[in-house]
Structure formats: C-alpha cells, structure tokens
Amino acid sequence: MKMKRAGLICLLLPLFLAAAEPPQRPALTIVLVIDGLRPDSITPEIMPNLDRMKKTGAWYTHSHSVFPTVTRVNTASISTGTLPSRHGIVSNQLYLPAVSSKLLNDGDYESLLSLAKVNDGRVVGPKTLGEYFKDAGIHYVALSSGSTGNALLLNPTAPFGTSEVINSGFENGSRVAFPDSLNTALLARFGKEKGDSGNPSLLWTERVLREYVLETMHPQVIIDWMDQPDSIQHQKGVSSPEALDALRLVDRQIGLLQDKLKQMGLDGKTDIIVTCDHGFDYEPASDFLKPDSDVAVDNEGGTSLLYVKDHAPEKIEQLVAKLQANESTNAIFVAATRPANGTFRCSPRAERGFAPGTFALDLAHECLPSHGPDVIVTWHWDDTKNAFGVPGTQSVLGRPGTTHNGHGSLNPYTTHTILLAVGKDFKQGTTIEVPTGNVDLAPTLLAIEGLPAPSSMEGRPLTGPQPKSSTRRIQARTGQYCAELEISRAGNQAYLDQAARCR
C-alpha cells in the first residue's frame, strides 16, 4: 500500500510543481503609441496591419486619454501609472514662476529638467517604469520620434545615466540618445536626423528600433512613440489626403516591425500593445477672454488652464462668473476649498469647486498647489464634420477667423483613444467594453513582467478578469448656468468621458 502511495506521489508531483510555477513572461513586450490616432481612422484600406491586429487581438472599445487630452500629460501617465495631480505634468506647458515668468513648453526636455529644480530633483514625482524595471533587472528601452520632452517623460531618469531613451532631437540634434555610449553608437551607425520632423524622424526612429534596438540591445520591454499622424493632422486635418498618407506610412512601419519579429523568431513570444495619447478634432477659433496681467493663460485646444497671481480667490470668482456668462463655456474646474494666504489645498474626494457652479480640480485629477492651474475651463464642442467629412468640432481660444486642428478638451473625439493588445497575456479575438485608459498601461506592463503594481499607481492591470463598469453624470449649476460631466468607472478607477452644458 505504501509503495502504491509513493508511486502515486511520484506521478502527481510534476503536476503540482508545474501548477506552482509562475506564468512564463513573454520574451518581449512592445508598446506602440501612435500619436493622435482616432479609432475611426483604422480601416482595412488605410491601415491593414493595424486593422488585422484589432480583429485578431483584444480590442478595448472604451479606452480613454488622460485629461487634459494632450501629449505630455499622457506620456507621464503612461510611464508612471498615475494622473496629473500626482505626476505633476498638468498640460503641454509648465507655469513655474520661480524658474520663468513665461509659460515653458514642456515639449523641450530642457524645460522639463528645470522642473526638477522645484520638485526635489525629479522631473516627475512618482517612480517610473524605467526605475521599476531597472530595480528588477529587466532591460527597458524607450524611443520617440516626437518631441524631446515627450521622449524624456517615457524614461525621465535616462539623462542621469540610469537607463536608455532614444530621440533624434536632443541638444539640437547633436545627441540622439542617453546614455553617452548609446548616443555614440547610434550616431556612428545611423547619423543625425532632425527631431520632431514628422515623417523623417519617424522613419529614422523605426529603423533604429528594427536594426539596432532589437538586433543589438535585446531589451525585454520597449515603448515606441510614433509621432504621426499627429503632426500632419494639426496642419491638414483628420482624413486629409496628407493625413491618410501618414496613416499608411505608420501602418507600413508596423508591418516591417512584425516581419522583423518573425525573422528573429519572436513573433509568437511577443506581446504588442497599441495605444494613442489622444484623439483629434477640428477647431475654428474665437476670442472668449480678454488679456489680463494678473492671469497667465495656457490654451490647450478645447481646454484652457488659467493661473491667477497669488491664487487670489476674488479674481478666480470674477473669472468664473465671466466664463459662466459665455455660451461657449462648458465645464469649469477650481479648487474645492477657497484659496487662502496665497495657496490652496486639495480635497481628493471633492466633486464641487469652491465657486458656485464649478467642479473640483480634484475631480479632473488636476489639483497641484505647487505649480498647477487655478481655473480650468473646457469649451463648447459638437458633432459638426470637418472638410473631409469627419465629425468632431471644438471651439478654442484664439484669433477669430483662424482655424486649427487639435485636441486637449473633454469631448468624445479627443478622450476616446485606441487600445488593442496581441499576445498570450491577452484574450485574443475579443472585444472588451469595460472602460480603460492610458493610466492603466504601467501597471499592465508590470503585471506582464511578473511585478506587482504599487498602491501609489492609479491605474489597473488589464490582464486577468475585468471589473464591473458603470457611467454617471454630475452637474454643477448656478443661476442660468449648468454644466454636466460624464464619468465612466471600472472597479475603483474613474475615467473622464466628456463635459457639456446641461441639456
């Protein structure tokens, strides 16, 4: 009897051990961020490779940009798994009176480095993916064909020698990467290319990815930021002939990457996640605000961030009243508590601002007393089509009679982003309607690599079971003015959908 039991144990032991082994990590995980790609731009005719991935992988239909729906805000959320009030990048510009009396463009990585002067030596406060992976001995490389600021936020500690980031525009093109050894190798092999130059910088970066990063560096995790179609859509508009050409170019690069992975025997061992930072809209401009020496104005498309001298509450209330009297104003956000003694406090669970008819900055995850805005206002939008038949028209601040194409606001055409994933860590051939967002990418990458997501992260891993979801609408009203904010939830995570005047 004992011998039979011993034999049975010997037979079952390998099964127990196999069950106890942790899941095997993929040989490689790649995140492709396609700047400014609207979900409705993915078609079999224009983007066949991406369309095929959408149909065969996991397609998340309700994915969100982080508000304000601009590039650097979302880059920081992707690399930290946190929202603006925690990572500190509140828009595409910085207002740091201690450093400069003018707004600083954080598309310039040197402007971002100045943030460290007022932030205890750090560009962003939270620990970043590059740091988590370095501590775990996982090789991580970030590439970007966008701005140098965008590249830096993908791996903020790289200039200090801790990890690697590639962009052809550092130091006016005399540097294409950090650290120095990588910079020397890439310059010798690939030469210089003007940074943030649209198609040329995209092609340079994708060639570096295929021919050097994959062949020579052999990282385990890659984030590749593809600057098109954003830059051409700003100039020409969504679905313009030039924008469609840019989409075709991006899709060809994705096809070449897939071919390279297959050539290297990595196609079945690689997870690929595709996302974007924001959608896009058409923006005829109008004048809503008059110049005021006590107010610094940062216009980010359909959203404006206002910085009031000394956080004066009376001035904030005056601005809010003027904005609420304007028919082009949608939602307004201010601090939940009235500023006092030249500062204001955050109230993490607050929904209403201290001024009547406003929402709390906390609700937008934009409460940042150190260098955040005093007032955020979003402008009117509707479903009117642009010249190429694409819906989504957004009012913005600017000179009357001029038109733009952009993003930044709280309308579904900019908050709604693409998200798809192919690979063994995701259920393939499925459509997932549970809300997701760019803030979820960092905890997802950690989970894929077998690392726990810290409680400080505000996103959730997208691997595994999906939580229950819901949508709610919150109103803020005073007198004849009423605004409504729509928020989707998935478990404990909240995602801003849109803001509009009450119907």
C-alpha positions as CSV (number, residue, x, y, z in Angstrom):
1,M,0.0,0.0,0.0
2,K,2.8,2.4,0.9
3,M,4.6,1.6,-2.4
4,K,1.4,2.4,-4.3
5,R,1.1,5.8,-2.5
6,A,4.7,6.6,-3.2
7,G,4.2,5.8,-6.8
8,L,1.1,8.0,-7.0
9,I,3.0,10.8,-5.3
10,C,5.8,10.5,-7.9
11,L,3.3,10.7,-10.7
12,L,1.5,13.7,-9.3
13,L,4.5,15.6,-8.1
14,P,5.4,17.0,-11.5
15,L,1.9,18.2,-11.9
16,F,1.9,20.0,-8.6
17,L,5.3,21.6,-9.4
18,A,4.1,22.8,-12.8
19,A,1.0,24.3,-11.3
20,A,3.1,26.1,-8.7
21,E,5.5,27.7,-11.3
22,P,4.8,31.3,-12.0
23,P,3.5,32.1,-15.5
24,Q,6.2,32.5,-18.1
25,R,7.0,36.0,-19.1
26,P,7.0,36.9,-22.8
27,A,10.4,37.2,-24.4
28,L,9.5,40.8,-25.4
29,T,6.7,43.3,-24.7
30,I,6.3,46.3,-27.1
31,V,4.0,49.3,-26.6
32,L,3.4,51.3,-29.8
33,V,1.9,54.7,-29.0
34,I,0.6,56.2,-32.3
35,D,0.3,59.9,-31.6
36,G,-3.2,61.4,-32.4
37,L,-4.7,58.3,-34.0
38,R,-8.5,58.3,-33.8
39,P,-10.1,54.8,-33.5
40,D,-12.2,55.5,-36.6
41,S,-9.0,56.0,-38.7
42,I,-8.2,52.3,-38.5
43,T,-9.6,50.8,-41.7
44,P,-8.6,47.8,-43.8
45,E,-7.9,50.0,-46.8
46,I,-5.7,52.6,-45.0
47,M,-4.2,50.6,-42.1
48,P,-4.4,46.8,-43.0
49,N,-1.8,45.7,-40.5
50,L,-3.4,47.5,-37.6
51,D,-6.9,46.5,-38.6
52,R,-5.8,42.9,-38.6
53,M,-4.3,43.2,-35.1
54,K,-7.6,44.9,-34.0
55,K,-9.6,41.9,-35.3
56,T,-7.3,39.1,-34.0
57,G,-6.2,40.6,-30.7
58,A,-8.0,42.1,-27.7
59,W,-9.8,45.3,-28.8
60,Y,-10.8,47.7,-26.0
61,T,-13.7,49.8,-27.3
62,H,-13.9,52.3,-24.3
63,S,-10.3,53.4,-23.8
64,H,-9.5,56.9,-22.5
65,S,-7.0,59.7,-22.8
66,V,-6.0,61.4,-19.6
67,F,-7.4,64.9,-19.2
68,P,-6.2,67.4,-20.5
69,T,-6.1,65.3,-23.6
70,V,-2.6,66.4,-24.7
71,T,0.6,64.5,-25.3
72,R,2.9,65.2,-22.4
73,V,0.2,64.7,-19.8
74,N,-0.5,61.2,-21.3
75,T,3.2,60.4,-21.7
76,A,3.7,61.0,-18.0
77,S,0.7,58.9,-17.1
78,I,1.9,56.0,-19.3
79,S,5.3,56.0,-17.7
80,T,4.1,56.3,-14.1
81,G,0.6,54.8,-13.9
82,T,-0.5,58.0,-12.2
83,L,-2.6,61.1,-13.0
84,P,-1.5,64.7,-13.3
85,S,-2.1,65.7,-9.7
86,R,0.4,63.0,-8.8
87,H,2.9,63.0,-11.6
88,G,2.9,66.9,-11.9
89,I,2.6,67.3,-15.7
90,V,-0.6,69.3,-16.0
91,S,-0.5,70.2,-19.7
92,N,1.8,70.7,-22.6
93,Q,3.2,73.8,-20.9
94,L,4.5,74.5,-17.4
95,Y,4.0,77.6,-15.3
96,L,6.9,77.9,-12.9
97,P,7.2,81.5,-11.7
98,A,10.3,80.5,-9.7
99,V,12.0,79.5,-12.9
100,S,10.5,81.7,-15.6
101,S,7.8,84.5,-15.8
102,K,6.6,82.9,-19.1
103,L,5.0,79.6,-19.7
104,L,7.5,76.9,-20.5
105,N,7.0,74.5,-23.4
106,D,7.5,71.0,-21.9
107,G,8.0,69.6,-25.3
108,D,11.6,70.8,-24.8
109,Y,13.3,68.3,-22.5
110,E,15.5,71.0,-21.0
111,S,12.3,72.8,-19.8
112,L,11.3,69.6,-18.2
113,L,14.6,69.3,-16.5
114,S,14.0,72.7,-14.9
115,L,11.0,71.1,-13.2
116,A,13.5,69.2,-11.1
117,K,14.6,72.5,-9.5
118,V,11.2,72.8,-7.8
119,N,10.5,69.1,-7.4
120,D,13.2,67.7,-5.2
121,G,15.5,66.9,-8.1
122,R,12.9,64.9,-10.0
123,V,11.2,65.6,-13.4
124,V,8.1,63.7,-12.2
125,G,7.4,62.8,-8.6
126,P,6.4,59.1,-8.8
127,K,8.7,56.2,-9.6
128,T,8.7,55.5,-13.3
129,L,8.6,52.3,-15.4
130,G,12.3,52.7,-16.2
131,E,13.1,52.7,-12.4
132,Y,10.8,49.7,-11.6
133,F,12.4,47.7,-14.4
134,K,15.9,48.6,-13.6
135,D,15.4,47.6,-9.9
136,A,14.0,44.2,-11.2
137,G,16.9,43.6,-13.6
138,I,14.5,44.0,-16.7
139,H,16.0,45.8,-19.7
140,Y,13.7,48.6,-20.8
141,V,14.3,51.0,-23.8
142,A,12.1,54.0,-24.8
143,L,12.1,55.5,-28.3
144,S,10.2,58.5,-29.6
145,S,10.0,60.3,-32.9
146,G,8.1,63.1,-31.2
147,S,9.4,66.0,-29.1
148,T,12.4,65.7,-26.8
149,G,10.1,66.4,-23.8
150,N,7.9,63.5,-24.9
151,A,10.9,61.2,-25.1
152,L,12.2,62.3,-21.7
153,L,8.9,61.6,-20.0
154,L,9.0,58.0,-21.3
155,N,12.1,57.5,-19.2
156,P,12.8,60.6,-17.1
157,T,15.9,59.3,-15.3
158,A,17.8,58.4,-18.6
159,P,19.9,61.6,-18.7
160,F,21.3,60.8,-15.3
161,G,22.8,57.5,-16.6
162,T,20.3,55.0,-15.2
163,S,18.6,53.8,-18.4
164,E,18.1,54.4,-22.1
165,V,16.0,56.7,-24.2
166,I,16.3,57.4,-28.0
167,N,15.2,60.6,-29.8
168,S,16.8,62.3,-32.7
169,G,16.3,65.8,-31.4
170,F,18.3,66.0,-28.1
171,E,20.6,69.0,-27.9
172,N,19.5,70.3,-31.3
173,G,20.4,67.0,-33.0
174,S,23.9,66.7,-31.6
175,R,22.6,64.0,-29.3
176,V,20.2,61.2,-30.3
177,A,20.2,59.1,-27.1
178,F,21.1,58.7,-23.5
179,P,23.4,57.4,-22.1
180,D,26.6,58.6,-23.9
181,S,27.6,55.1,-25.0
182,L,24.3,54.6,-26.8
183,N,24.4,58.0,-28.3
184,T,27.9,57.4,-29.8
185,A,26.8,54.0,-31.2
186,L,23.7,55.3,-32.9
187,L,25.3,58.4,-34.4
188,A,28.0,56.2,-35.9
189,R,25.6,53.8,-37.3
190,F,22.6,55.9,-38.3
191,G,23.8,59.5,-38.4
192,K,21.7,62.6,-37.4
193,E,18.1,63.4,-38.2
194,K,16.1,66.5,-37.3
195,G,14.0,65.7,-34.3
196,D,10.2,66.1,-34.2
197,S,10.3,66.5,-38.1
198,G,7.3,64.3,-38.9
199,N,8.0,61.5,-41.4
200,P,11.8,61.8,-41.5
201,S,12.2,61.4,-37.7
202,L,9.6,58.6,-37.6
203,L,11.5,56.6,-40.3
204,W,14.8,57.2,-38.6
205,T,13.4,56.0,-35.2
206,E,11.7,52.9,-36.6
207,R,14.9,51.9,-38.5
208,V,16.8,52.3,-35.2
209,L,14.2,50.1,-33.5
210,R,14.4,47.3,-36.0
211,E,18.1,47.4,-36.9
212,Y,19.7,48.2,-33.5
213,V,17.4,48.0,-30.5
214,L,16.0,44.6,-31.5
215,E,19.2,43.2,-33.0
216,T,21.9,44.5,-30.7
217,M,20.3,45.7,-27.4
218,H,17.8,42.8,-26.9
219,P,15.5,44.5,-24.3
220,Q,12.6,42.8,-22.6
221,V,10.3,45.9,-22.7
222,I,10.1,48.6,-25.4
223,I,7.9,51.7,-25.7
224,D,8.0,53.1,-29.2
225,W,6.3,56.5,-29.6
226,M,5.3,57.2,-33.3
227,D,4.8,60.9,-33.9
228,Q,2.5,60.6,-36.9
229,P,-0.3,61.2,-37.7
230,D,-0.4,63.9,-35.0
231,S,1.9,66.5,-36.7
232,I,0.3,66.3,-40.1
233,Q,-3.3,66.3,-38.7
234,H,-2.5,69.5,-36.8
235,Q,-1.6,71.1,-40.2
236,K,-4.1,69.5,-42.6
237,G,-6.9,67.9,-40.5
238,V,-8.1,64.3,-39.9
239,S,-8.7,62.3,-43.1
240,S,-7.0,64.9,-45.3
241,P,-5.0,63.3,-48.1
242,E,-1.8,64.1,-46.3
243,A,-3.1,62.6,-43.0
244,L,-4.1,59.4,-44.8
245,D,-0.6,59.1,-46.3
246,A,0.8,59.4,-42.8
247,L,-1.5,56.6,-41.6
248,R,-0.3,54.4,-44.4
249,L,3.3,55.1,-43.5
250,V,2.7,54.3,-39.8
251,D,1.0,51.0,-40.8
252,R,3.9,50.0,-43.1
253,Q,6.3,50.5,-40.2
254,I,4.1,48.3,-38.0
255,G,4.2,45.7,-40.8
256,L,8.0,45.9,-41.0
257,L,8.2,45.5,-37.2
258,Q,6.1,42.4,-37.4
259,D,8.3,41.0,-40.2
260,K,11.4,41.7,-38.1
261,L,9.9,39.9,-35.1
262,K,9.1,36.9,-37.2
263,Q,12.6,36.9,-38.7
264,M,14.1,36.8,-35.2
265,G,11.7,34.1,-34.0
266,L,10.0,36.4,-31.6
267,D,6.5,36.7,-33.2
268,G,5.0,34.1,-31.0
269,K,6.8,35.2,-27.9
270,T,6.0,38.9,-28.0
271,D,3.1,40.9,-26.5
272,I,2.3,44.0,-28.5
273,I,0.1,46.8,-27.1
274,V,-1.1,49.6,-29.3
275,T,-2.5,52.8,-27.9
276,C,-2.5,56.6,-28.6
277,D,-2.3,59.6,-26.4
278,H,-5.4,61.4,-27.5
279,G,-7.9,61.7,-30.4
280,F,-8.4,64.7,-32.7
281,D,-10.9,67.4,-33.6
282,Y,-11.4,70.4,-35.9
283,E,-11.0,73.7,-34.2
284,P,-12.4,77.0,-35.5
285,A,-11.1,79.7,-33.2
286,S,-12.8,82.5,-31.3
287,D,-11.9,85.1,-28.6
288,F,-13.5,84.4,-25.3
289,L,-11.1,86.0,-22.8
290,K,-9.6,89.5,-22.8
291,P,-5.9,89.8,-21.8
292,D,-5.3,90.3,-18.0
293,S,-1.9,91.0,-16.5
294,D,-2.8,89.0,-13.3
295,V,-3.8,85.9,-15.2
296,A,-1.4,83.6,-17.2
297,V,-3.4,81.6,-19.9
298,D,-2.3,78.2,-21.3
299,N,-4.5,77.3,-24.2
300,E,-4.5,73.6,-25.0
301,G,-7.0,73.3,-27.8
302,G,-10.5,72.9,-26.3
303,T,-9.2,73.4,-22.7
304,S,-7.7,76.5,-21.2
305,L,-5.7,76.5,-17.9
306,L,-5.6,79.8,-16.1
307,Y,-3.0,80.7,-13.5
308,V,-4.1,83.6,-11.2
309,K,-1.5,85.7,-9.4
310,D,-1.2,84.8,-5.8
311,H,-4.2,82.4,-6.2
312,A,-6.4,85.4,-5.4
313,P,-9.9,83.9,-4.6
314,E,-11.8,87.1,-5.6
315,K,-10.0,87.1,-9.0
316,I,-10.9,83.4,-9.5
317,E,-14.5,84.1,-8.7
318,Q,-14.6,87.0,-11.2
319,L,-13.1,84.8,-13.9
320,V,-15.6,82.0,-13.2
321,A,-18.6,84.5,-13.4
322,K,-17.4,85.8,-16.7
323,L,-16.9,82.3,-18.1
324,Q,-20.3,81.1,-16.9
325,A,-21.9,84.1,-18.8
326,N,-20.3,82.9,-22.0
327,E,-22.3,80.4,-24.1
328,S,-19.1,78.8,-25.4
329,T,-18.1,77.7,-21.9
330,N,-18.7,74.1,-20.9
331,A,-17.3,72.8,-17.6
332,I,-15.2,74.9,-15.2
333,F,-12.8,73.4,-12.5
334,V,-11.4,75.2,-9.5
335,A,-10.1,74.2,-6.1
336,A,-12.6,72.6,-3.7
337,T,-11.6,74.9,-0.9
338,R,-11.3,78.7,-1.2
339,P,-7.6,79.7,-1.5
340,A,-6.1,81.5,1.5
341,N,-2.7,83.0,2.2
342,G,-1.5,82.6,-1.4
343,T,-2.2,78.9,-1.7
344,F,-4.9,76.3,-1.9
345,R,-5.5,72.7,-0.6
346,C,-6.5,69.6,-2.4
347,S,-9.5,67.5,-1.4
348,P,-9.2,64.1,-3.0
349,R,-12.8,63.1,-2.8
350,A,-14.3,66.5,-3.6
351,E,-16.6,66.9,-6.6
352,R,-17.5,70.6,-6.5
353,G,-15.3,73.7,-6.5
354,F,-15.4,76.5,-4.0
355,A,-17.0,78.8,-6.6
356,P,-20.7,78.1,-7.3
357,G,-21.4,76.1,-10.5
358,T,-17.9,74.6,-10.7
359,F,-16.3,71.2,-10.4
360,A,-13.4,70.5,-8.2
361,L,-9.9,70.3,-9.7
362,D,-9.6,67.0,-7.8
363,L,-12.3,65.5,-9.9
364,A,-10.2,66.2,-13.0
365,H,-7.0,65.0,-11.2
366,E,-5.5,68.4,-11.7
367,C,-5.2,69.7,-8.2
368,L,-1.5,70.6,-7.8
369,P,-0.8,73.5,-5.3
370,S,2.9,73.7,-6.2
371,H,2.5,74.6,-9.9
372,G,-1.0,73.7,-11.0
373,P,-3.7,75.9,-12.5
374,D,-6.3,77.8,-10.5
375,V,-9.0,77.5,-13.1
376,I,-9.5,75.0,-15.9
377,V,-12.3,75.7,-18.5
378,T,-13.4,73.4,-21.3
379,W,-15.1,74.9,-24.4
380,H,-18.2,74.0,-26.4
381,W,-18.0,71.1,-28.9
382,D,-20.4,69.4,-31.2
383,D,-20.6,66.7,-33.9
384,T,-20.2,69.0,-36.9
385,K,-18.0,67.5,-39.6
386,N,-14.7,68.9,-40.9
387,A,-14.0,69.4,-44.6
388,F,-13.2,65.7,-45.1
389,G,-16.5,64.5,-43.5
390,V,-15.1,63.6,-40.1
391,P,-17.3,64.6,-37.1
392,G,-15.9,66.5,-34.1
393,T,-15.7,70.3,-34.0
394,Q,-14.3,72.1,-31.0
395,S,-14.3,75.8,-30.0
396,V,-11.0,77.0,-28.8
397,L,-9.3,80.3,-27.7
398,G,-7.5,82.1,-30.5
399,R,-7.8,84.8,-33.1
400,P,-11.2,84.9,-34.8
401,G,-11.2,83.8,-38.4
402,T,-8.4,81.3,-38.0
403,T,-8.8,77.5,-37.9
404,H,-6.8,74.7,-36.3
405,N,-7.0,71.0,-35.8
406,G,-6.1,69.6,-32.4
407,H,-7.0,68.1,-29.1
408,G,-6.9,68.8,-25.4
409,S,-10.6,69.0,-24.5
410,L,-13.3,66.9,-22.8
411,N,-15.1,65.8,-25.9
412,P,-15.5,62.1,-27.1
413,Y,-13.4,62.8,-30.2
414,T,-10.4,63.6,-28.1
415,T,-10.9,61.5,-24.9
416,H,-11.7,58.3,-26.9
417,T,-8.5,56.5,-27.8
418,I,-7.5,53.3,-29.4
419,L,-6.2,50.3,-27.3
420,L,-5.5,46.9,-28.6
421,A,-3.3,44.0,-27.5
422,V,-2.0,40.9,-29.2
423,G,-0.1,38.1,-27.4
424,K,-0.6,35.3,-24.9
425,D,-1.2,37.6,-22.0
426,F,-4.4,38.9,-23.5
427,K,-7.6,37.1,-24.6
428,Q,-7.4,37.1,-28.4
429,G,-10.1,37.7,-30.9
430,T,-12.3,39.5,-28.3
431,T,-13.9,42.9,-27.9
432,I,-13.8,44.4,-24.4
433,E,-16.2,47.2,-23.5
434,V,-15.0,47.8,-19.9
435,P,-13.5,51.3,-19.6
436,T,-9.7,51.5,-19.7
437,G,-7.2,54.3,-20.1
438,N,-3.5,55.3,-20.6
439,V,-3.1,55.3,-16.9
440,D,-3.6,51.5,-17.0
441,L,-0.5,50.8,-19.2
442,A,2.2,51.0,-16.5
443,P,0.5,48.5,-14.1
444,T,-0.3,46.3,-17.1
445,L,3.4,46.2,-18.1
446,L,4.5,45.4,-14.6
447,A,2.0,42.6,-14.4
448,I,3.2,41.1,-17.7
449,E,6.7,41.1,-16.3
450,G,5.6,39.5,-13.0
451,L,6.0,42.6,-10.9
452,P,3.3,43.8,-8.5
453,A,1.8,47.3,-9.2
454,P,2.3,49.5,-6.2
455,S,-0.7,51.1,-4.4
456,S,0.5,54.5,-5.5
457,M,-0.4,53.7,-9.1
458,E,-3.8,55.0,-10.1
459,G,-4.4,52.6,-13.0
460,R,-5.1,48.9,-13.0
461,P,-3.6,45.9,-14.8
462,L,-5.5,45.0,-18.0
463,T,-4.5,41.3,-17.8
464,G,-6.9,39.0,-15.9
465,P,-10.6,39.4,-15.1
466,Q,-12.3,42.7,-16.0
467,P,-14.1,44.6,-13.2
468,K,-17.7,45.8,-13.3
469,S,-18.3,49.1,-15.0
470,S,-20.7,52.0,-14.9
471,T,-21.3,55.5,-16.1
472,R,-22.6,58.5,-14.1
473,R,-23.2,62.2,-14.8
474,I,-22.6,65.0,-12.4
475,Q,-24.0,68.5,-12.7
476,A,-22.7,71.8,-11.4
477,R,-25.1,74.8,-11.7
478,T,-25.6,78.3,-10.6
479,G,-28.3,80.7,-11.8
480,Q,-28.9,80.1,-15.6
481,Y,-25.6,78.2,-16.0
482,C,-25.4,74.4,-15.7
483,A,-22.6,72.1,-16.8
484,E,-22.5,68.3,-16.9
485,L,-19.6,65.9,-16.5
486,E,-19.8,62.3,-17.7
487,I,-17.5,59.8,-15.9
488,S,-17.1,56.1,-16.6
489,R,-15.9,53.7,-13.9
490,A,-14.3,50.3,-13.9
491,G,-13.9,48.9,-10.4
492,N,-12.2,51.7,-8.4
493,Q,-10.9,53.5,-11.5
494,A,-12.6,56.6,-12.9
495,Y,-12.2,57.9,-16.5
496,L,-13.5,61.3,-17.7
497,D,-15.6,60.9,-20.8
498,Q,-16.9,64.3,-21.7
499,A,-18.2,67.7,-20.5
500,A,-21.0,69.7,-21.9
501,R,-23.7,72.3,-21.0
502,C,-26.7,70.7,-19.4
503,R,-29.4,69.7,-21.9
